[in-house]
Amino acid sequence: MHEPAPVTPDAPGVIASPLLTQQWLDLCFIHWSVAPGAVAGLLPRGTVPDTHDGVTYVGLVAFRMHRVGWLRLPGVPYLGSFPETNVRLYSVDRHGRRGVVFRSMDAARLIPVAMGRAGFRLPYLWSRMSVRTAGETVTYTSSRRRPGPRGAYSRIAVRPGARIEEPTALEHFLTARWGMHNAFFGGAAYLPNDHPRWPLHRAELIKCEENLIAAAGLPAPREEPVSVLYSPGVPVRLGRPARPAGIPTP
């Protein structure tokens, strides 16, 4: 197994021929620390928990997906634009590629949910959702429709602060993730991405009421999060997935 690749605030490479393009906007990153052994069994075979100073993390990330497009086609304005809230873990594979593993992905558009589940085997779930800004506060809400557990919910409100000029090593670790691991024929496929460096702001967490983490098979948080961040967003390109051996899919 290779040593994990360095954590870099900039993408390690440019995806010249993207499979998908999109924008991730108005993001709220909320994280809790967790022992690696508590989540290792929830990761795809061929990956292990990625750690920072011996600890790994559970992330609750709420945002607006905007104008998802295939290949180099223009992004779709309605079906490709919707709120989304993810529960994610942090992973590294035998090639040293760091990534995230999604335990759940609540989204507000049924067709993208169906396509994500069928085409990429991602844990997308159809939910009623909203992202609203009032004054300095951004509020994210979700209530799951299907698949279940029906009614799984989140209500998050944050007040973004000043921009972070020099993010900490932990803040880079939690946000500068240049790929995703997902179960693929008994192993872990890797889907790379690239985007500009995150514009990050620390944020005040005004409200966080949710049971999405427990619904995703993880212990419900009992302590305050260790990190709350906000970003106005970035444009993103996703590359073609690679099989567990690192061979691109046809």
C-alpha positions in Angstrom: 0.0 0.0 0.0 1.3 3.4 -1.0 1.8 6.3 1.5 -1.2 8.7 1.4 -0.7 11.5 -1.0 0.1 14.9 0.5 -2.9 17.1 1.4 -2.7 20.0 -1.1 -5.0 23.1 -1.2 -4.9 23.0 -5.0 -5.9 20.1 -7.2 -3.0 17.8 -8.0 -3.9 17.8 -11.7 -6.3 19.3 -14.2 -9.1 17.2 -15.7 -8.9 18.1 -19.3 -11.9 16.1 -20.5 -14.5 16.2 -17.6 -17.3 13.7 -17.4 -19.4 16.2 -15.4 -19.2 19.9 -14.7 -21.1 21.7 -12.0 -20.9 24.4 -9.4 -21.0 23.9 -5.6 -22.4 27.0 -4.0 -23.2 28.3 -0.5 -21.5 25.4 1.2 -21.6 24.8 5.0 -19.1 22.2 6.3 -19.8 20.8 9.8 -17.4 18.2 11.2 -17.1 16.0 14.2 -14.1 13.9 15.2 -14.4 10.2 15.5 -12.1 7.2 16.2 -11.0 5.5 12.9 -12.2 2.1 14.2 -15.7 3.4 14.6 -16.1 4.0 10.9 -13.7 1.6 9.2 -16.4 -1.0 8.6 -18.5 1.5 6.7 -15.9 2.2 4.0 -15.6 0.3 0.6 -13.2 -2.6 0.5 -9.8 -1.4 -0.5 -10.0 1.8 1.5 -9.3 2.7 5.2 -10.1 5.8 7.2 -8.0 8.8 6.4 -6.7 10.5 9.5 -5.3 13.8 10.7 -3.2 13.5 13.9 -4.7 10.0 14.5 -8.3 11.1 14.2 -10.8 10.9 11.4 -14.0 12.8 10.9 -17.7 12.7 10.0 -18.8 15.6 7.8 -22.3 17.1 7.3 -22.1 19.2 4.2 -25.0 21.3 3.0 -24.9 23.3 -0.3 -26.5 24.2 -3.6 -25.7 22.1 -6.6 -25.9 24.5 -9.7 -26.0 23.7 -13.4 -24.8 20.1 -13.6 -23.7 19.4 -17.2 -22.4 16.3 -19.0 -19.0 16.4 -20.8 -18.6 19.9 -22.2 -22.3 20.6 -22.7 -23.8 23.6 -20.9 -25.1 23.0 -17.4 -28.8 22.3 -17.0 -30.6 25.2 -15.3 -33.5 23.4 -13.5 -32.9 19.7 -13.3 -29.2 20.4 -12.7 -29.7 23.0 -9.9 -30.9 21.9 -6.5 -30.1 21.8 -2.8 -28.1 18.9 -1.5 -26.9 17.7 2.0 -24.3 14.9 2.4 -23.0 12.8 5.2 -19.5 11.8 4.4 -16.4 10.1 5.8 -12.7 10.4 4.9 -10.9 7.7 3.1 -7.5 6.7 1.5 -6.9 3.7 -0.8 -4.0 1.4 -1.5 -2.7 3.8 -4.2 -2.5 6.6 -1.6 -5.4 8.5 -3.1 -7.3 10.5 -0.5 -11.0 11.0 -0.9 -14.4 11.0 0.7 -17.0 8.3 1.0 -20.6 9.4 1.0 -22.9 7.6 3.4 -26.0 9.6 2.3 -26.7 12.3 -0.3 -30.1 14.0 0.1 -31.1 16.0 -3.0 -34.2 17.8 -4.0 -34.5 16.7 -7.7 -35.9 13.2 -8.3 -34.3 12.6 -11.8 -30.7 13.4 -10.7 -31.3 11.2 -7.6 -32.4 8.3 -9.9 -29.5 8.9 -12.3 -26.9 9.1 -9.4 -28.2 5.9 -7.9 -28.4 3.9 -11.2 -25.4 5.4 -13.0 -22.8 5.9 -10.2 -24.2 3.7 -7.4 -24.2 6.7 -5.1 -26.5 6.8 -2.0 -28.7 9.6 -3.4 -32.0 10.1 -1.6 -35.0 12.3 -2.7 -35.8 15.0 -0.1 -37.8 18.2 0.3 -35.0 20.8 0.7 -34.3 24.5 0.8 -31.4 26.9 1.1 -32.3 30.5 2.1 -30.3 33.6 3.0 -31.7 36.2 5.3 -29.4 39.0 6.3 -26.1 37.4 7.4 -27.7 33.9 8.1 -27.8 31.0 5.7 -30.4 28.3 6.5 -30.5 24.8 5.0 -33.5 22.4 5.6 -34.2 18.9 4.4 -36.8 16.3 5.0 -36.4 12.9 3.3 -39.0 11.4 1.0 -37.6 8.2 -0.4 -35.8 5.8 0.0 -36.1 5.8 3.7 -35.9 6.3 6.5 -38.7 8.6 5.5 -38.7 11.8 7.4 -34.9 11.8 8.2 -34.2 15.5 8.4 -31.7 18.4 9.0 -32.2 22.0 9.9 -28.9 24.0 9.8 -28.3 27.7 10.2 -24.9 29.4 10.0 -23.6 33.0 10.1 -20.5 33.2 7.9 -17.6 35.3 9.2 -14.5 36.8 7.7 -12.6 34.9 5.0 -9.8 32.7 6.3 -6.5 33.9 4.7 -4.4 31.0 5.9 -6.5 27.8 6.5 -5.1 25.4 9.1 -3.8 22.0 8.2 -7.1 20.5 9.5 -9.2 22.9 7.4 -7.3 21.8 4.3 -7.7 18.2 5.3 -11.4 18.5 5.6 -12.1 20.5 2.4 -9.3 19.8 -0.1 -10.5 16.4 -1.2 -9.7 15.6 -4.8 -11.7 12.5 -5.3 -14.5 10.2 -4.1 -14.4 6.5 -3.3 -17.4 4.4 -4.0 -18.2 0.7 -3.9 -17.6 -0.9 -7.3 -17.9 -4.6 -8.0 -16.6 -5.5 -4.6 -13.9 -2.8 -4.5 -13.6 0.9 -4.4 -13.9 3.0 -7.6 -12.2 6.5 -7.5 -13.8 9.5 -9.1 -11.4 12.5 -9.3 -12.4 16.1 -9.3 -10.7 19.5 -9.7 -11.7 23.0 -8.8 -10.1 26.3 -7.8 -8.8 26.6 -4.2 -11.6 26.9 -1.7 -12.5 30.4 -0.5 -13.2 29.5 3.1 -14.8 31.4 5.9 -15.2 30.3 9.5 -18.8 30.4 10.6 -21.0 30.6 13.7 -23.3 27.6 14.0 -26.7 29.0 15.0 -28.7 25.8 14.7 -27.9 22.2 13.9 -30.9 19.8 14.4 -30.5 16.6 12.4 -30.8 12.8 12.4 -29.1 12.3 9.0 -25.9 11.1 10.6 -27.6 8.4 12.6 -29.8 7.4 9.6 -26.5 6.9 7.7 -25.4 4.2 10.2 -23.1 6.4 12.2 -23.3 7.3 15.9 -25.2 10.5 16.5 -22.9 13.3 17.6 -23.0 14.0 21.3 -20.5 16.9 21.4 -20.2 20.2 19.6 -18.6 20.0 16.1 -14.8 20.6 16.0 -15.1 22.7 12.8 -17.8 24.9 11.1 -16.8 26.5 7.8 -18.6 28.3 5.0 -17.7 28.8 1.4 -19.5 30.8 -1.3 -18.5 28.0 -3.7 -16.4 26.9 -6.7 -16.9 25.6 -10.2 -16.1 21.8 -10.4 -15.1 19.3 -12.9 -15.4 15.5 -12.3 -13.3 13.0 -14.2 -13.9 9.4 -15.3 -14.0 6.9 -12.5 -11.2 4.5 -12.1 -11.6 0.8 -11.0 -9.9 -0.4 -7.8 -6.7 -1.4 -9.7 -6.5 2.1 -11.1 -7.6 1.1 -14.7 -10.0 3.7 -16.2 -13.5 2.4 -16.8 -14.5 2.1 -20.5 
